[in-house]
């Protein structure tokens, strides 16, 4: 690393601060991700969001690797079919809150 600040500013962790916690988060990741380690990346980000007071929900897709989201939502048993309805519920709830607020 030549410039640590560049890496910090590129990291989503650097933006998980109390002053920005009005944003709702849906964090989705594959349990078997071989590119981004769930324990050191996704779960660490989840912890940081919660500590900063963000409204955050997670969808952990069992058996899914990094590029699971290209699976067709309409294909039964696909990773997309698993996550799709959960994403829609999150968005519907968020829109209701936004409309009421």
Secondary structure, DSSP 8 states (H G I E B T S, - for coil): ---HHHHHHHSGGGG--GGGTTSEEEEEEETT-SSS-IIIIIHHHHHHHHHTT-EEEEEEETT--TTGGGS-TTSTTSHHHHHHHHHHHHHHHHHHHHHH-
